[in-house]
């Protein structure tokens, strides 16, 4: 038995060569580093893939949203600008979802537990997200919003609350753009 640098105890049955140990360590490093290698969303570039698990259990992948304008909104229950922005986003989504808008609200881990937000989620039109897989959670502040256009390109990635004027200025032109031709 040996203890690793992270306090993990490993039990090795039989003899292990240095080469086998090196290969094992390399594989572990690759697995641990995979998240770090995930491409961060950058304005003007194709959006990195993600998978959302909604509060109702539904899974949504970015590829399924091609041809729609997507807003990923990170917010916190303790954040005053978030509490102003969320109802505005929700009302805007209700008015524009038929034009191809999708909005997903992701509560940060330091917010109230999800079960305490059930009444809020039930009143919202925006789907609430329970879990996110993808490189979108490196937040500097909340609220943070990512906007992905119909072609899958990141068009906005900033911390700060949207107001109605911001949404009209940024989102309406994107909704007027034609959806890309289907591939495949």
Secondary structure as GFF3:
##gff-version 3
##sequence-region A 1 184
A	DSSP	beta_strand	2	3	.	.	.	ID=ss1
A	DSSP	beta_strand	9	10	.	.	.	ID=ss2
A	DSSP	alpha_helix	18	37	.	.	.	ID=ss3
A	DSSP	beta_strand	51	54	.	.	.	ID=ss4
A	DSSP	beta_strand	59	61	.	.	.	ID=ss5
A	DSSP	three_ten_helix	62	65	.	.	.	ID=ss6
A	DSSP	beta_strand	69	75	.	.	.	ID=ss7
A	DSSP	alpha_helix	80	96	.	.	.	ID=ss8
A	DSSP	three_ten_helix	97	99	.	.	.	ID=ss9
A	DSSP	beta_strand	101	107	.	.	.	ID=ss10
A	DSSP	three_ten_helix	114	117	.	.	.	ID=ss11
A	DSSP	alpha_helix	118	123	.	.	.	ID=ss12
A	DSSP	beta_strand	127	133	.	.	.	ID=ss13
A	DSSP	beta_strand	144	148	.	.	.	ID=ss14
A	DSSP	beta_strand	154	159	.	.	.	ID=ss15
A	DSSP	alpha_helix	164	176	.	.	.	ID=ss16
###
